[in-house]
Amino acid sequence: AELHIFAKGSEWELVSTGHKFAEGMAWDREGHFLFTDVPRSQLFRIDKESGKKTLLDDKTRAANGIAFGPDRRLYGCAMSKVGITAWDPDSWEKEILGKGVTANDLAILADGTIFFTDPPGESVWRIDPKTRERSLAAKLDWRPNGIGLSADEGSLLVAEFRGSLVHAFAINKAGRLAKESRPAYRLAVPENGVGYLDGMQCLKDGRILIGTSLGLQLAAPIDAN
């Protein structure tokens, strides 16, 4: 069956205005939409029925990418070496994890393992689901940004921000990355070669939907091209 990315007949809808820099997106289990305004350090929720916008936190420490974990908590990347913020979805009280490095975007396995990108450090970090300790998952020679998981959680996808490639690291049963990555997706870029590859979503058929300097792109795996 054909996979539809957008509902048939649907159009783009404006859900919120007045932001300085709207970023990371997530949906909770009830279907409400959450996003951040990075420079204003704000976290918002849009009600799925009424469309009402609620400010959940106005001191997010410049939170960027966000994602829900299997424990129902919302996790968000923070700049300035703050690490990862974890919010309780009932009280919105928060805990800070992985202090000492900059976080831009994150992906969370079903067992609670967190991977996140550190662009200035050219690294991917891992937070253990049990100990909550941070460890280096991958040291790169390029600046990472967007990050995602394959549909089967067998690969971690990491976008090369100033290039054209999304790289894939195999994930083993212990929730750790292989030492080497492989080029998994190649995106169209402008003449200067700078793609600004950012947040992504991996679809069930293996394609990814990703934000780039040329706009939203849909890409098939390199092996399928």
Protein Blocks (a to p, Z undefined) as FASTA:
>chain_A
ZZdfbdghiacddfbghiabdcdddddfkopacdddfklopacdddfklopacdfbfceg
opabdcddfkopacdddehhnopadddfklopacdehihiacfbdcddfkopacdddfkn
opaddddfklopacdfbdcfbdcfbdcddfklpaccdddfklmbdcdddddfkopacfbd
cdfbdcdddfkopaopacddddfkopacdddfkbpcddddfklZZ
